[in-house]
Amino acid sequence: WLAPLRRVLAQDAQGTLRATLEAWCAHDGQVQTCAQALGIHRNTLRYRLERIGELSGLDLNRFDQRLQLSLGLGLLEPGEG
């Protein structure tokens, strides 16, 4: 469950991708609302989500794979990543 998420976090020294993924999950994948909450342009959000997909090896267009990342966030230990 955590392996794809850990691949993302290993390449996310600034924590930007994790924050993006957390916000995206919190906003149920709604691009515009999530981008507004993060204070970024929706194209920036789309770029970050593509990057998360590339690093994780998951297809974020598939519900089961999005769910895996969302559950992975919940399984992380505090401060992990």
TORKOL-682949 format. One record per residue (C-alpha): residue number from 1; residue in one letter; chain; z, y, x. Coordinates in pm, whole numbers, plus 50000, padded with zeros to 5 digits. Last residue first. Layout:
BEGIN
  senu  vokol  vexro     c3     c2     c1
   NUM      a      A      Z      Y      X
...
END
This chain:
BEGIN
  senu  vokol  vexro     c3     c2     c1
    81      g      A  50428  51116  50811
    80      e      A  50777  51017  50720
    79      g      A  51023  51301  50651
    78      p      A  51170  51127  50348
    77      e      A  51051  50763  50347
    76      l      A  50709  50709  50199
    75      l      A  50687  50499  49885
    74      g      A  50612  50790  49651
    73      l      A  50322  50906  49864
    72      g      A  50191  50550  49869
    71      l      A  50195  50541  49490
    70      s      A  49961  50840  49483
    69      l      A  49739  50692  49751
    68      q      A  49710  50360  49567
    67      l      A  49654  50540  49237
    66      r      A  49355  50720  49383
    65      q      A  49220  50378  49484
    64      d      A  49271  50229  49138
    63      f      A  49117  50536  48971
    62      r      A  48797  50526  49173
    61      n      A  48645  50865  49257
    60      l      A  48888  50889  49548
    59      d      A  48698  50614  49729
    58      l      A  48933  50483  49997
    57      g      A  48876  50445  50371
    56      s      A  49191  50649  50429
    55      l      A  49036  50882  50685
    54      e      A  48710  50931  50498
    53      g      A  48876  50969  50158
    52      i      A  49128  51219  50293
    51      r      A  48840  51413  50451
    50      e      A  48653  51416  50121
    49      l      A  48970  51542  49952
    48      r      A  48997  51819  50212
    47      y      A  48636  51924  50155
    46      r      A  48687  51924  49778
    45      l      A  48996  52141  49817
    44      t      A  48805  52385  50035
    43      n      A  48531  52392  49771
    42      r      A  48797  52469  49508
    41      h      A  48901  52778  49703
    40      i      A  49259  52780  49826
    39      g      A  49594  52910  49699
    38      l      A  49743  52560  49679
    37      a      A  49829  52602  49310
    36      q      A  49488  52759  49246
    35      a      A  49311  52469  49418
    34      c      A  49513  52221  49211
    33      t      A  49429  52396  48888
    32      q      A  49057  52407  48974
    31      v      A  49034  52048  49098
    30      q      A  49224  51870  48824
    29      g      A  49315  51543  48995
    28      d      A  49626  51492  48784
    27      h      A  49781  51821  48899
    26      a      A  50073  51651  49078
    25      c      A  49829  51408  49240
    24      w      A  49619  51693  49376
    23      a      A  49930  51878  49491
    22      e      A  50058  51575  49683
    21      l      A  49713  51509  49830
    20      t      A  49675  51868  49945
    19      a      A  50024  51876  50093
    18      r      A  49948  51551  50278
    17      l      A  49615  51686  50400
    16      t      A  49769  52008  50528
    15      g      A  50060  51843  50710
    14      q      A  49972  52024  51034
    13      a      A  49947  51704  51241
    12      d      A  49730  51531  50981
    11      q      A  49537  51260  51166
    10      a      A  49819  51002  51155
     9      l      A  49890  51112  50798
     8      v      A  49548  50996  50682
     7      r      A  49577  50656  50847
     6      r      A  49931  50631  50704
     5      l      A  49791  50682  50356
     4      p      A  49545  50396  50398
     3      a      A  49819  50163  50535
     2      l      A  50084  50246  50274
     1      w      A  50000  50000  50000
END
